[in-house]
Amino acid sequence: MEDDIDQNRFALISALTEAHKARPDDYPSAGTLVEMSDEGLHAYAVGMLQLLEGAPGSDSVETALQQELRLILRETSKAPNMDVYG
């Protein structure tokens, strides 16, 4: 299970780092993401996904991030003891 967490952590950091490159003022840097605990990063990603899903008229950056987060978090929810929304 630890490998799943590491892979999902890497995937979340990668997706959010790409968003940061496109919009540095809107998304945290890779350094900030790396400093987050696994639980903190997961909670941030879930919150970001919920925010993006509720935002009207998403642009290409938001749409790409939303799709990536949804895919990654869906995979995370399949791991034992991991719930997408908490």
C-alpha positions in Angstrom: 0.0 0.0 0.0 2.9 2.4 0.7 3.8 2.2 -3.1 0.3 3.3 -3.9 0.6 6.3 -1.6 3.9 7.2 -3.1 2.7 6.9 -6.7 -0.5 8.9 -5.9 1.5 11.5 -4.0 3.9 11.9 -7.0 0.9 12.1 -9.4 -0.8 14.8 -7.3 2.4 16.8 -7.0 3.0 16.5 -10.8 -0.5 17.6 -11.7 -0.5 20.5 -9.3 3.0 21.6 -10.3 1.8 21.8 -13.9 -1.0 24.1 -12.8 1.5 26.2 -10.8 3.6 26.6 -13.9 0.6 27.9 -15.8 -0.6 30.1 -13.0 1.9 30.6 -10.2 -0.4 32.9 -8.3 -3.2 30.4 -8.1 -1.5 27.2 -7.2 1.2 26.2 -4.7 4.8 25.6 -5.8 6.3 22.1 -5.9 8.3 22.9 -2.8 5.1 23.7 -0.9 3.5 20.6 -2.1 6.4 18.4 -1.2 6.4 19.8 2.4 2.8 18.7 2.9 2.0 15.5 4.6 0.4 12.7 2.6 -2.9 13.5 4.4 -2.5 17.2 3.9 -1.8 16.9 0.2 -4.7 14.5 -0.3 -7.0 16.9 1.6 -5.8 19.8 -0.5 -6.3 17.9 -3.7 -9.9 16.9 -2.7 -10.7 20.4 -1.8 -9.3 21.7 -5.0 -11.3 19.2 -7.0 -14.5 20.2 -5.2 -13.7 23.9 -5.9 -13.0 23.2 -9.6 -16.2 21.1 -10.0 -18.2 24.0 -8.5 -16.6 26.7 -10.6 -18.5 27.9 -13.7 -16.8 28.3 -17.0 -13.5 26.6 -16.3 -10.6 27.4 -18.6 -8.1 24.9 -20.1 -5.8 24.9 -17.1 -8.6 24.3 -14.7 -10.2 21.7 -16.9 -7.0 19.8 -17.3 -6.3 19.9 -13.5 -9.8 18.8 -12.7 -9.5 15.8 -15.0 -6.2 14.8 -13.6 -7.3 15.2 -10.0 -10.4 13.2 -10.6 -8.5 10.4 -12.2 -5.8 10.3 -9.4 -8.3 10.6 -6.6 -10.4 7.9 -8.1 -7.3 5.6 -8.1 -6.6 6.7 -4.5 -10.1 5.8 -3.4 -9.6 2.2 -4.7 -6.7 1.8 -2.3 -7.6 0.1 1.0 -8.6 2.6 3.8 -8.5 5.6 1.4 -11.6 7.7 0.8 -11.7 10.4 -1.9 -13.6 12.8 0.3 -11.8 12.2 3.6 
